[in-house]
Amino acid sequence: MKLALDPQMFYATHAVHELPDVVAKMGYRWMELSPKADFIPFFGHPRVDDAGVARLRKRAADAGVGIASVLPVLRWSGPGEEERQAAVRAWTRAIQITVDLGVETMNSEFNGRPEGAEFAEAQFLRSLDELIPVFEREGVKLVLEPHPDDFIEDGHAAVDLVRGLNKDWISFLYCTPHTFHQGGPGGDPAGIIARAAEKVTYVHLADTLDHTASNGLRYIVNPPGSTARVHQHAELGRGEVDFDAVFAALASVGFDGVVSSCVFGWEEDAEGISVRQREKATALIDKHFGADRLTV
């Protein structure tokens, strides 16, 4: 099992090639590369050339930090055909970057609009038809997660679609800060993880409040009736996710993938939170899986 840090809270102060040193300083051996303006930005073509990729790979090796995954977020499910085609071009370049970094895994979101789910799914599948040969040629694995406000938000439905894609190299990511958006009341982490079983290969680790609790008044969003999806990526203990239930469920299905700390929004304490997240995650892994399960 790998314990990684998504160093997003350091993005504003560090270039992408500086991140491995930050991750090592926080005590992690693995790093997740989520969307970043000078690397692969949200909904845009990559902003790094081959020399920049080589520089990042060397800095990571020098720091003793492995790259667990590369995470693009692109409009491969539309809303329009031009956006979808641009996303496929960006995905193709992102796959090459991943290979050149020596990384074997990419993770991403379904994207697309929930109010047009049927069309978005068709666009998503069309993009995959074009990208599957690239993934398979390069030997890169893909891990998918449902995200609030995507065309698939429900974890059970997402697991079923992942299975329906019928590729042994495509798997499921369980995102703990999305718990209460993906499983109904209480989030049903045990049920979703049990349904995914061997398909759950990646976990995003952060806390969040239960927006369904107290008659939906944990958050007050105006105007009333807004369809905005609100959640946090908070430090463990600041929200209402039952992490013992999550890790017990993961242990019950024999999980042996990547656990990635992905706290956002508390940049004023980025270092302290990153260290505490590592300590809390390690304690949960030791408790539910036994000691010495982490890959160094």
HELIX and SHEET records of a PDB file:
HELIX    1   1 GLN A    8  PHE A   10  5                                   3    
HELIX    2   2 VAL A   16  GLU A   18  5                                   3    
HELIX    3   3 LEU A   19  LYS A   25  1                                   7    
HELIX    4   4 ASP A   50  ALA A   63  1                                  14    
HELIX    5   5 GLU A   81  ASP A  100  1                                  20    
HELIX    6   6 PRO A  114  GLY A  116  5                                   3    
HELIX    7   7 ALA A  117  GLU A  138  1                                  22    
HELIX    8   8 GLY A  155  LEU A  165  1                                  11    
HELIX    9   9 THR A  176  HIS A  178  5                                   3    
HELIX   10  10 THR A  179  GLN A  182  1                                   4    
HELIX   11  11 PRO A  189  ALA A  196  1                                   8    
HELIX   12  12 ALA A  197  LYS A  199  5                                   3    
HELIX   13  13 ALA A  213  GLY A  216  1                                   4    
HELIX   14  14 PHE A  243  SER A  252  1                                  10    
HELIX   15  15 GLU A  267  ASP A  269  5                                   3    
HELIX   16  16 ALA A  270  PHE A  289  1                                  20    
SHEET    1   A 8 GLY A  66  VAL A  70  0                                        
SHEET    2   A 8 TRP A  30  LEU A  33  1                                        
SHEET    3   A 8 LYS A   2  LEU A   5  1                                        
SHEET    4   A 8 VAL A 258  SER A 261  1                                        
SHEET    5   A 8 VAL A 200  LEU A 205  1                                        
SHEET    6   A 8 ILE A 170  CYS A 175  1                                        
SHEET    7   A 8 LYS A 141  GLU A 145  1                                        
SHEET    8   A 8 THR A 105  GLU A 109  1                                        
END                                                                             
